[in-house]
């Protein structure tokens, strides 16, 4: 009788430990869901995303970009979409003039895209 009771207690303890481990493991591996308030703040921030010009240099080529971005909940910029507006060699003798013209065109295009989205 004592042996059967000991086996039953041991089985219940092991089953409880297994269920606890599975519950802890499943909550850690799944994506964490934001609380409702934070989700609403994030949705508002994404809805206020705007197009802005940007540029970078990749493999000796200057790229002028159009980026649709918003300020994330952590205060950092989050890029939703990025489009290449134009490219030209970084070693181009007329780089500064081309860059200035391309950035001006990108600013105009961003203004147009922002106005277009605000009407929708």
N, C-alpha and C positions, 0 to 999 in steps of 0.2 A: 504494500500500500504506500509506503514512504517512497519507494523507488518510482512508482507511477506518478505520485504527486511531484516529485523532483523533476521528472522528465517533462511533465506538463508545464511547470513553472519555467523551466529552461526553454521549452518550445515557445511559450508566450513571450519571453524576453527576446529571443532571437527574432521572432516575427515582428515584434515592436521595433527592434533595432533596424531590421531590414526596411520596414515601412518608413521609419524616420530617415534613413539614408536615402531612400528613393525620393522622398518628399524634398529633402534638402538639395539633392542633386538636380532634380527637375527644375527647381526655381532658379538655380544658378546658371544653368545652361540656356534657358529660354531668354528671349529678349525681354528686357524690363519695360513695362508699360509706364508711361508718364502719368502722373495724377491728372485729373480732369482740368484743373486750373492751368497747369503747365502746357497741356495739349492745346488749350484755347489760346494761350500766349504764343505758342509756336505757330498755330494756324494764322493768327493775326500777323505775325512777323513775315511768314511766307506770302501772305496776301499782299503785303506791302513791298514785295521784292521789286527792285528797279534795275533797269539796264544802265550799265556804266562802262566807259571805255577803259581799256587796260593794255598793257604791252609786256612782252618778254622777248628773250632771245634764246633760240634753240638751234644748236648745231650751226652757228654762224649766220642764222637767219633771224631778222627782227620780225616779230609777229605783232600786229595791232589787233586787239581782240574786243569783242562785245561780250560783256558778262552780265547775266541776270543774277543778282545776288541780294541777300538780306542779312541783317545782323542777327546772329543766333542768340539763344538764351544765355550763352556764356559770354556774349559781347563780341565774339569773333565773327568775321565775315564768312558767310556760307555761299558758295557758288552753286546755283541751280543749273545753269546752262552757260556754255561758253561757245562763241562762234568766232572763227578767224575772219576778220574784216579784210586784211591785206597782209602780204609779206614782201620783204625785200632783203637783199644781202646786207649784213651788218657792216661789211667792208666797203659798201657803196660810197664813192666820194661825195655824193649828194645826199648822204644819209640824213643829215639834220633837216634839210628842206623836205625830203620825202616823209620823214617822221612827223614833222609839224603838219604837213598836209594830210597825212593819213589819220593822225589823232583828231584833227579838225573834222574830217569826214566821219570818223567814228563817233565823235560827240554829237554831230548832227543826226546820225543814224540812231543813236541811243535816245535822243530827244523824240524822234519820230516813233520809235518802238514804245517808249513810255506813254506817249500821247495816245497811241493806238490801243494799248492795253487799258488805259484809264476809261476809254469809251465803251469797252466791252462789258 
